[in-house]
Amino acid sequence: MLLSEVFASVQGEGVTVGTPSVFVRCAECNLTCTWCDTKYTWDWEHHDRAREVTDTPVDHVIERVVELAGDHTRNAIITGGEPLLHQPDLVVLATALRARDFTIEVETNGTIEPIAELAAVVDQWNVSPKLATSGNRTTARLRQAPLSWFASRGWWKLVATTPDDLVEIDALVARYQVPYERVLVMPEGTDAETLVERSKWLVEACRRRGFRFGTRLHVLLWGAERGR
């Protein structure tokens, strides 16, 4: 599989924030978000693909996850890039890890519908549809069929840069009839100061709508440091 990195940390976002986890970060993405904090997985104009990506046998990835997990960590998070570009490999990976009592979370931008074989072995979908501020074309970032599939199956985790983003989030939630309690909105930022400043207005905006406010724990603790 096309791999960027494997590392142990805690989940920094979403409903399982703080959970000890091993992360499998896949390479490549089908979107080009301007504020992406993992551009080293896909932006080959500014990063060296030969250095950043390894074509790693899935068996080796499984061994590395188990090694990093040790005796107590049993949460595996498959992320990217966009991991659903690699679904056949993910089926093998997730199936093997579940057989070892791991819970499987997948982070996705919501543009690709999971195949049935993968859906059967994933415990939690963390879905992050991209807003206009991401710089992607609407037709690339918002796709009807995948988002309809995720509407009742995933935790929707959206990033807000300005208060105006809440208008677009409201429209998305209404269009796909996403349960409000499954919507988390986080401030965009790659440093603690920016997150704290944007959180001040975002907390109240979430409260009024019944959305969950989400922080970005890893950014608060380590900023933009990789492998966290």
PAVO-737673 format. One line per 10 residues: number of its first residue (from 1); their letters; for each residue x, z, y of N, C-alpha, C. Coordinates in Angstrom, 3 decimals, decimal comma. Layout:
BEGIN
NUM) A) X/Z/Y/X/Z/Y/X/Z/Y | ...
END
This chain:
BEGIN
1) MLLSEVFASV) 0,846/0,000/-1,182/0,000/0,000/0,000/0,886/0,000/1,238 | 0,365/-0,541/2,337/1,128/-0,588/3,578/1,037/0,771/4,262 | 2,159/1,478/4,267/2,179/2,882/4,659/2,999/3,079/5,925 | 2,474/3,929/6,803/3,209/4,324/7,990/3,931/5,645/7,760 | 3,188/6,669/7,304/3,807/7,978/7,086/2,895/8,862/6,252 | 3,485/9,862/5,628/2,755/10,916/4,913/3,324/12,237/5,405 | 2,449/13,165/5,806/2,942/14,436/6,319/1,888/15,522/6,138 | 2,333/16,766/6,192/1,445/17,924/6,077/1,264/18,565/7,446 | 0,031/18,915/7,751/-0,268/19,596/9,010/-1,628/20,262/8,853 | -2,356/20,406/9,958/-3,746/20,837/9,913/-4,587/19,750/10,572
11) QGEGVTVGTP) -5,830/19,642/10,140/-6,732/18,677/10,769/-6,887/19,042/12,240 | -6,634/18,079/13,122/-6,656/18,353/14,553/-7,965/18,053/15,235 | -8,874/17,358/14,545/-10,105/16,901/15,180/-11,289/17,038/14,229 | -12,483/16,987/14,805/-13,689/16,886/13,994/-14,176/18,206/13,444 | -15,091/18,119/12,470/-15,775/19,313/11,966/-14,891/20,162/11,070 | -13,783/19,609/10,578/-12,878/20,389/9,721/-11,601/20,764/10,454 | -11,656/20,798/11,775/-10,471/21,115/12,574/-9,848/22,425/12,097 | -8,526/22,435/12,008/-7,799/23,612/11,567/-7,552/23,693/10,077 | -8,164/22,810/9,294/-8,010/22,846/7,840/-6,617/22,359/7,422 | -5,875/23,127/6,643/-4,582/22,639/6,135/-4,793/21,335/5,354
21) SVFVRCAECN) -3,994/20,328/5,662/-4,238/18,999/5,108/-2,937/18,232/4,935 | -2,988/17,248/4,031/-1,927/16,257/3,944/-2,499/14,936/4,443 | -1,767/14,298/5,346/-2,209/13,060/5,970/-1,488/11,867/5,349 | -2,268/10,850/5,009/-1,714/9,564/4,588/-2,082/8,567/5,668 | -1,080/8,124/6,425/-1,340/7,202/7,529/-1,009/5,771/7,110 | -2,033/4,956/7,015/-1,866/3,553/6,664/-1,415/2,752/7,892 | -0,747/1,652/7,630/-0,305/0,769/8,702/-1,333/-0,333/8,935 | -1,244/-0,945/10,111/-2,069/-2,063/10,569/-3,429/-1,589/11,073 | -3,954/-2,324/12,047/-5,271/-2,028/12,611/-5,905/-3,328/13,074 | -7,232/-3,360/13,053/-7,955/-4,541/13,511/-8,428/-4,412/14,952
31) LTCTWCDTKY) -8,078/-3,307/15,634/-8,365/-3,130/17,052/-7,056/-2,850/17,794 | -7,110/-2,958/19,112/-5,910/-2,746/19,936/-6,288/-1,858/21,119 | -6,574/-0,594/20,844/-7,014/0,326/21,892/-5,877/0,592/22,881 | -6,200/0,510/24,162/-5,174/0,673/25,195/-4,565/2,065/25,171 | -5,378/3,084/24,834/-4,899/4,463/24,867/-4,519/4,990/23,480 | -4,399/4,124/22,507/-4,077/4,537/21,133/-2,793/5,368/21,095 | -2,825/6,478/20,365/-1,636/7,324/20,255/-0,861/7,076/18,963 | -1,247/6,046/18,205/-0,481/5,676/17,012/-0,175/4,167/17,023 | 0,263/3,673/18,156/0,552/2,246/18,274/1,687/1,811/17,354 | 2,475/2,764/16,883/3,564/2,430/15,963/3,052/1,951/14,609
41) TWDWEHHDRA) 1,718/2,027/14,393/1,153/1,523/13,144/0,704/0,065/13,241 | 0,672/-0,500/14,471/0,124/-1,860/14,601/0,681/-2,685/15,762 | 1,266/-2,082/16,770/1,691/-2,815/17,965/3,112/-3,326/17,778 | 3,219/-4,534/17,211/4,545/-5,046/16,854/5,240/-5,719/18,017 | 4,633/-5,747/19,190/5,340/-6,197/20,385/6,253/-5,092/20,922 | 5,865/-3,851/20,640/6,613/-2,716/21,179/7,237/-1,830/20,094 | 6,922/-2,102/18,834/7,479/-1,325/17,725/7,984/-2,281/16,655 | 8,976/-1,831/15,909/9,617/-2,645/14,871/8,867/-2,470/13,557 | 8,121/-3,503/13,144/7,326/-3,404/11,932/8,203/-3,121/10,709 | 9,361/-3,740/10,644/10,241/-3,543/9,491/10,684/-2,088/9,370
51) REVTDTPVDH) 10,754/-1,409/10,492/11,160/-0,005/10,489/9,977/0,931/10,268 | 8,839/0,552/10,774/7,681/1,451/10,785/6,808/1,373/9,530 | 6,875/0,273/8,798/5,955/0,060/7,679/6,726/-0,092/6,379 | 6,244/0,600/5,356/6,796/0,401/4,017/5,671/-0,010/3,074 | 5,976/-0,936/2,187/5,024/-1,338/1,148/5,286/-0,434/-0,055 | 4,532/0,658/-0,129/4,817/1,750/-1,061/3,850/1,743/-2,238 | 4,343/1,838/-3,469/3,424/1,935/-4,611/2,497/3,136/-4,449 | 1,241/2,946/-4,791/0,263/4,020/-4,629/0,659/5,254/-5,417 | 1,249/5,065/-6,604/1,681/6,208/-7,411/2,676/7,080/-6,654 | 3,540/6,442/-5,864/4,519/7,206/-5,091/3,834/7,988/-3,973
61) VIERVVELAG) 2,796/7,389/-3,382/2,044/8,085/-2,332/1,352/9,316/-2,922 | 0,759/9,150/-4,085/0,088/10,278/-4,755/1,079/11,404/-5,011 | 2,246/11,072/-5,522/3,263/12,088/-5,799/3,671/12,819/-4,531 | 3,820/12,077/-3,437/4,230/12,694/-2,175/3,148/13,622/-1,635 | 1,892/13,216/-1,737/0,789/14,064/-1,277/0,769/15,372/-2,061 | 0,872/15,278/-3,363/0,837/16,471/-4,213/2,017/17,387/-3,893 | 3,179/16,792/-3,674/4,374/17,576/-3,342/4,186/18,333/-2,030 | 3,686/17,650/-0,998/3,501/18,281/0,306/2,378/19,314/0,295 | 1,387/19,099/-0,553/0,235/20,003/-0,591/0,607/21,371/-1,141 | 1,530/21,415/-2,065/1,898/22,683/-2,660/0,739/23,295/-3,432
71) DHTRNAIITG) 0,682/24,605/-3,460/-0,312/25,303/-4,282/-1,639/25,529/-3,571 | -1,661/25,444/-2,244/-2,837/25,918/-1,522/-3,601/24,845/-0,746 | -2,952/23,754/-0,365/-3,626/22,715/0,411/-4,337/21,741/-0,526 | -5,615/21,555/-0,310/-6,376/20,630/-1,138/-7,296/19,750/-0,283 | -6,833/19,412/0,919/-7,554/18,466/1,763/-6,617/17,316/2,084 | -7,040/16,093/1,759/-6,256/14,896/2,043/-7,002/14,048/3,063 | -6,301/13,633/4,094/-6,902/12,840/5,163/-6,225/11,473/5,186 | -7,012/10,431/4,963/-6,509/9,065/4,980/-6,845/8,476/6,340 | -5,817/8,053/7,066/-6,005/7,635/8,443/-5,165/6,400/8,730 | -5,016/6,046/9,983/-4,274/4,847/10,311/-3,753/4,877/11,728
81) GEPLLHQPDL) -3,669/3,672/12,329/-4,224/2,390/11,942/-5,677/2,447/11,526 | -6,075/1,407/10,790/-7,420/1,358/10,212/-7,301/1,307/8,695 | -7,536/2,428/8,027/-7,308/2,491/6,573/-8,217/1,579/5,763 | -9,395/1,254/6,268/-10,307/0,437/5,465/-9,867/-1,022/5,355 | -8,764/-1,359/5,976/-8,144/-2,658/5,714/-7,502/-2,697/4,331 | -7,385/-1,546/3,674/-6,646/-1,424/2,413/-7,518/-0,784/1,330 | -8,756/-1,175/1,221/-9,692/-0,449/0,372/-9,325/-0,403/-1,111 | -8,879/-1,472/-1,740/-8,536/-1,361/-3,169/-7,477/-0,292/-3,437 | -6,447/-0,224/-2,581/-5,423/0,811/-2,739/-6,009/2,203/-2,513 | -6,922/2,318/-1,559/-7,517/3,624/-1,264/-8,381/4,123/-2,407
91) VVLATALRAR) -9,025/3,215/-3,135/-9,811/3,622/-4,298/-8,907/4,316/-5,316 | -7,765/3,709/-5,588/-6,819/4,290/-6,557/-6,309/5,637/-6,048 | -5,923/5,679/-4,774/-5,383/6,903/-4,183/-6,407/8,036/-4,191 | -7,596/7,765/-3,682/-8,615/8,812/-3,586/-9,079/9,279/-4,959 | -9,205/8,353/-5,901/-9,627/8,727/-7,255/-8,620/9,674/-7,889 | -7,352/9,363/-7,737/-6,305/10,199/-8,325/-6,246/11,566/-7,662 | -6,410/11,618/-6,360/-6,338/12,901/-5,660/-7,563/13,764/-5,950 | -8,712/13,147/-6,062/-9,903/13,933/-6,417/-9,775/14,519/-7,820 | -9,131/13,797/-8,711/-8,901/14,324/-10,059/-7,986/15,545/-10,036 | -7,258/15,703/-8,925/-6,394/16,870/-8,731/-7,033/17,882/-7,785
101) DFTIEVETNG) -8,342/17,790/-7,633/-9,140/18,748/-6,864/-8,961/18,649/-5,357 | -8,539/17,503/-4,858/-8,474/17,309/-3,421/-9,839/16,877/-2,874 | -10,134/17,308/-1,670/-11,238/16,761/-0,883/-10,674/15,609/-0,060 | -11,422/14,525/0,033/-10,926/13,317/0,700/-11,692/13,067/1,996 | -10,968/13,049/3,108/-11,520/12,625/4,395/-10,921/11,268/4,758 | -11,730/10,411/5,340/-11,219/9,130/5,832/-11,555/9,002/7,310 | -10,545/8,682/8,112/-10,719/8,411/9,540/-10,822/6,900/9,714 | -11,886/6,438/10,366/-12,103/5,002/10,516/-12,715/4,687/11,870 | -12,471/3,475/12,351/-13,072/3,064/13,629/-14,482/2,503/13,457 | -14,970/2,438/12,241/-16,357/2,050/12,014/-16,637/0,562/12,067
111) TIEPIAELAA) -15,603/-0,259/11,963/-15,811/-1,704/12,041/-15,868/-2,378/10,670 | -15,574/-1,631/9,607/-15,531/-2,195/8,255/-16,374/-1,316/7,340 | -17,296/-1,921/6,612/-18,139/-1,152/5,693/-17,370/-0,859/4,403 | -17,415/0,370/3,920/-16,700/0,692/2,679/-17,301/-0,024/1,466 | -16,445/-0,406/0,537/-16,941/-0,927/-0,731/-17,486/0,243/-1,552 | -18,359/-0,053/-2,493/-19,033/1,001/-3,260/-18,045/1,895/-3,997 | -16,983/1,311/-4,538/-16,008/2,075/-5,310/-15,307/3,121/-4,437 | -15,067/2,785/-3,179/-14,434/3,748/-2,279/-15,438/4,790/-1,800 | -16,631/4,353/-1,469/-17,661/5,288/-1,011/-17,910/6,391/-2,038 | -17,752/6,063/-3,307/-18,037/7,023/-4,376/-16,996/8,130/-4,469
121) VVDQWNVSPK) -15,805/7,926/-3,881/-14,733/8,919/-4,038/-14,277/9,509/-2,700 | -15,037/9,283/-1,639/-14,726/9,876/-0,336/-15,746/10,962/-0,040 | -15,262/12,136/0,342/-16,144/13,272/0,623/-16,631/13,295/2,064 | -15,829/12,796/2,995/-16,190/12,901/4,409/-15,665/11,703/5,185 | -16,564/11,089/5,946/-16,202/9,977/6,817/-16,178/10,474/8,261 | -15,035/10,317/8,918/-14,897/10,644/10,335/-14,841/9,318/11,094 | -15,935/8,976/11,747/-16,132/7,631/12,287/-15,973/7,655/13,810 | -15,084/6,820/14,305/-14,775/6,813/15,739/-15,004/5,432/16,347 | -16,268/5,069/16,617/-16,520/3,807/17,309/-15,834/3,820/18,680 | -15,290/2,697/19,065/-14,532/2,623/20,313/-15,418/2,162/21,462
131) LATSGNRTTA) -15,229/2,801/22,602/-16,004/2,487/23,794/-15,319/1,381/24,590 | -15,972/0,936/25,643/-15,434/-0,150/26,458/-14,072/0,193/27,048 | -13,845/1,485/27,325/-12,566/1,896/27,910/-11,393/1,693/26,964 | -11,664/1,388/25,700/-10,575/1,134/24,748/-9,906/-0,208/24,995 | -10,598/-1,094/25,730/-10,037/-2,408/26,024/-10,313/-3,466/24,980 | -11,090/-3,139/23,939/-11,435/-4,114/22,903/-12,720/-4,856/23,265 | -12,845/-6,087/22,783/-14,083/-6,839/22,970/-15,232/-6,124/22,256 | -16,416/-6,224/22,822/-17,581/-5,575/22,217/-17,807/-6,064/20,795 | -17,660/-7,360/20,565/-17,908/-7,917/19,234/-16,885/-7,445/18,211 | -15,712/-7,026/18,668/-14,680/-6,534/17,752/-14,868/-5,060/17,434
141) RLRQAPLSWF) -15,282/-4,269/18,427/-15,314/-2,813/18,264/-16,652/-2,267/17,787 | -17,734/-3,009/17,993/-19,062/-2,537/17,585/-19,702/-3,565/16,671 | -19,761/-3,241/15,368/-20,291/-4,162/14,379/-21,505/-3,535/13,703 | -22,589/-4,278/13,751/-23,897/-3,742/13,364/-23,924/-3,182/11,943 | -23,516/-3,969/10,968/-23,664/-3,545/9,578/-22,839/-2,300/9,251 | -21,544/-2,256/9,580/-20,786/-1,040/9,259/-21,315/0,199/9,981 | -21,648/0,077/11,262/-22,121/1,244/11,997/-23,472/1,717/11,479 | -24,301/0,795/11,041/-25,574/1,197/10,430/-25,327/1,961/9,135 | -24,334/1,525/8,370/-23,993/2,216/7,118/-23,518/3,633/7,400 | -22,693/3,792/8,429/-22,120/5,096/8,750/-23,080/6,020/9,500
151) ASRGWWKLVA) -24,191/5,492/9,998/-25,046/6,261/10,899/-25,495/7,581/10,301 | -25,850/7,582/9,030/-26,339/8,805/8,394/-25,334/9,404/7,417 | -24,176/8,761/7,275/-23,199/9,214/6,284/-21,952/9,835/6,902 | -21,705/9,549/8,185/-20,454/9,986/8,784/-20,637/11,004/9,891 | -19,538/11,635/10,242/-19,446/12,437/11,457/-18,904/11,511/12,532 | -19,699/11,283/13,573/-19,300/10,358/14,628/-18,458/11,104/15,643 | -17,245/10,635/15,843/-16,247/11,324/16,657/-15,807/10,364/17,763 | -16,327/10,588/18,970/-16,108/9,655/20,062/-15,206/10,259/21,121 | -14,459/9,392/21,791/-13,490/9,823/22,795/-14,002/9,441/24,182 | -14,046/10,424/25,082/-14,501/10,183/26,448/-13,335/10,316/27,413
161) TTPDDLVEID) -13,185/9,328/28,270/-12,146/9,342/29,292/-12,698/9,787/30,639 | -13,935/9,325/30,954/-14,594/9,670/32,208/-16,045/10,041/31,914 | -16,728/10,723/32,857/-18,150/11,037/32,641/-19,003/9,807/32,380 | -18,607/8,650/32,908/-19,379/7,424/32,693/-19,437/7,034/31,222 | -18,445/7,470/30,436/-18,440/7,137/29,010/-19,638/7,732/28,284 | -20,200/8,822/28,811/-21,344/9,448/28,147/-22,568/8,545/28,152 | -22,674/7,664/29,125/-23,791/6,710/29,164/-23,700/5,771/27,961 | -22,506/5,282/27,696/-22,317/4,388/26,551/-22,503/5,145/25,240 | -22,034/6,384/25,180/-22,219/7,192/23,970/-23,700/7,432/23,713 | -24,455/7,762/24,754/-25,907/7,952/24,606/-26,560/6,710/24,009
171) ALVARYQVPY) -26,164/5,535/24,500/-26,758/4,289/24,022/-26,409/4,035/22,562 | -25,169/4,328/22,173/-24,758/4,134/20,779/-25,538/5,053/19,841 | -25,636/6,306/20,212/-26,339/7,280/19,376/-27,803/6,896/19,208 | -28,416/6,438/20,294/-29,821/6,028/20,231/-29,988/4,758/19,394 | -29,095/3,800/19,577/-29,212/2,524/18,861/-29,123/2,717/17,359 | -28,212/3,581/16,912/-28,003/3,750/15,472/-28,684/4,998/14,919 | -29,442/5,687/15,774/-30,216/6,867/15,372/-29,331/7,882/14,630 | -28,192/8,165/15,223/-27,265/9,130/14,656/-27,779/10,539/14,957 | -27,893/11,419/13,958/-28,320/12,791/14,234/-27,395/13,450/15,260 | -27,975/14,072/16,274/-27,176/14,638/17,363/-26,145/15,639/16,848
181) ERVLVMPEGT) -26,509/16,398/15,820/-25,588/17,409/15,320/-24,380/16,790/14,613 | -24,427/15,471/14,369/-23,297/14,789/13,731/-22,440/14,036/14,747 | -22,703/14,246/16,019/-21,942/13,578/17,076/-20,983/14,576/17,718 | -19,694/14,260/17,679/-18,677/15,061/18,347/-18,046/14,211/19,437 | -17,901/14,774/20,615/-17,262/14,047/21,708/-16,023/14,823/22,140 | -14,901/14,116/22,216/-13,615/14,728/22,547/-13,067/14,103/23,818 | -12,289/14,856/24,582/-11,613/14,263/25,732/-10,428/13,421/25,276 | -10,200/12,303/25,944/-9,017/11,496/25,669/-7,819/12,122/26,375 | -6,662/12,060/25,736/-5,452/12,572/26,353/-4,371/12,786/25,321 | -3,127/12,655/25,744/-2,000/12,859/24,847/-1,148/14,052/25,276
191) DAETLVERSK) -1,677/14,857/26,211/-0,998/16,091/26,599/-2,050/17,159/26,871 | -1,648/18,418/26,750/-2,580/19,535/26,858/-3,235/19,609/28,231 | -2,489/19,338/29,270/-3,034/19,447/30,630/-4,204/18,484/30,836 | -4,045/17,249/30,377/-5,118/16,263/30,519/-6,339/16,669/29,708 | -6,124/17,145/28,480/-7,247/17,559/27,643/-8,029/18,704/28,278 | -7,337/19,683/28,809/-8,007/20,833/29,412/-8,814/20,398/30,631 | -8,245/19,549/31,464/-8,948/19,109/32,675/-10,201/18,317/32,329 | -10,120/17,433/31,365/-11,286/16,627/30,992/-12,314/17,437/30,209 | -11,861/18,470/29,528/-12,786/19,315/28,768/-13,771/20,044/29,686 | -13,371/20,318/30,897/-14,187/21,114/31,804/-15,538/20,458/32,080
201) WLVEACRRRG) -15,539/19,145/32,307/-16,821/18,464/32,530/-17,464/18,011/31,219 | -16,632/17,784/30,183/-17,171/17,273/28,929/-17,966/18,331/28,163 | -17,548/19,592/28,217/-18,275/20,653/27,519/-19,722/20,705/27,982 | -19,945/20,667/29,282/-21,306/20,739/29,809/-22,105/19,485/29,457 | -21,454/18,322/29,494/-22,140/17,080/29,134/-22,594/17,114/27,679 | -21,772/17,662/26,791/-22,148/17,786/25,380/-23,283/18,790/25,204 | -23,199/19,907/25,908/-24,233/20,941/25,782/-25,605/20,405/26,157 | -25,676/19,625/27,237/-26,964/19,091/27,697/-27,571/18,131/26,684 | -26,737/17,449/25,929/-27,216/16,429/24,999/-27,410/16,951/23,574 | -26,866/18,102/23,275/-26,916/18,606/21,908/-25,815/18,066/21,037
211) FRFGTRLHVL) -24,783/17,443/21,659/-23,624/16,979/20,905/-22,661/18,145/20,690 | -21,819/18,015/19,668/-20,732/18,972/19,502/-19,577/18,575/20,419 | -19,005/19,550/21,081/-17,768/19,306/21,814/-16,608/19,426/20,839 | -15,699/18,480/20,895/-14,538/18,527/20,010/-13,248/18,513/20,798 | -12,336/19,349/20,406/-11,023/19,316/21,030/-10,071/18,491/20,165 | -8,817/18,420/20,585/-7,780/17,730/19,806/-6,641/18,732/19,633 | -6,763/19,537/18,581/-5,876/20,668/18,372/-4,412/20,259/18,311 | -4,140/19,157/17,623/-2,749/18,730/17,465/-2,109/18,355/18,801 | -2,920/17,782/19,711/-2,390/17,443/21,032/-2,156/18,707/21,856 | -3,075/19,660/21,779/-2,889/20,917/22,494/-1,618/21,638/22,054
221) LWGAERGR) -1,316/21,560/20,762/-0,158/22,278/20,228/1,146/21,496/20,348 | 1,094/20,190/20,088/2,333/19,418/19,960/2,390/18,173/20,839 | 1,392/17,943/21,678/1,409/16,761/22,515/1,358/15,487/21,687 | 2,196/14,541/22,026/2,205/13,246/21,328/3,234/13,193/20,209 | 3,732/14,342/19,765/4,738/14,373/18,712/4,203/13,784/17,407 | 4,987/12,934/16,780/4,568/12,306/15,531/4,639/13,280/14,366 | 3,847/12,979/13,320/3,870/13,805/12,119/3,194/15,143/12,294 | 2,267/15,202/13,259/1,535/16,425/13,522/0,028/16,173/13,451
END
